[in-house]
Amino acid sequence: MKTVLLTAFEPFGGERLNPSWEAVRDFDGKMLAGVRVVVRQLPVVFATCGAVLTDALTTLQPDGILCVGQAGGRCDITLERVAINIHDARIPDNQQQQPVDEPVVAGGPAAYFATLPIKAIVASLREAGIPASVSQTAGTFTCNSVMYSLLHWLHTHGSPARGGFMHIPWMPQQAVNHPGAPSMSVSSVTQALEIAIQVMMNTHDDIRVAGGATH
């Protein structure tokens, strides 16, 4: 039986909730189109988030991996194209560590591209009426660290599994404390995750459509 690993983060940055965990947690143990879903929560801690993820990868040996994180201020669901080998924290993590210009993996490549069919996922989400786009940056906080750690593990272990990262907006309960900020309901994100899992497991080659940015 094929397995998909979904990960999400604990709250950080003064928030009481993290929309990624609120959307992901109820998927644990579910079957979607014949695929078993396993969920893990990751710490917002530079020193340990990658290790917690790779421990799960080693134990589960999943066929697909989708890591999910909060991107407060973004207006839609974004599928990340690339992870870069850098920690450059604008704010401290949950252990009050704030690395600057440090590699995620010493001696690792400068960057890795996601191995998910990101444009096909975006197209399917839009067809379902869910705002979505391709993102060219996962930032330089723990989301990027986890994405890079995931893709580095897949590369160094020669794994055929497909993996990548999805950023989601704040929930309305959070956005109310950030006047003017966009938000998205947990139910919409849950629907998006179901679609993304089905596309990632059933689409071999990504579609060729424009998904770039001018700035």
Secondary structure, DSSP 8 states (H G I E B T S, - for coil): --EEEEEEE---TT-S--HHHHHHGGGTT-EETTEEEEEEEE-S-TTTHHHHHHHHHHHH--SEEEEEEE-TT--SEEEE-EEES-EE-SS--TTS---EEE-SSTT--SEEE--S-HHHHHHHHHHTT--EEEES---SSHHHHHHHHHHHHHHHTT---EEEEEEE---HHHHTTSTT-----HHHHHHHHHHHHHHHHH-SS----------
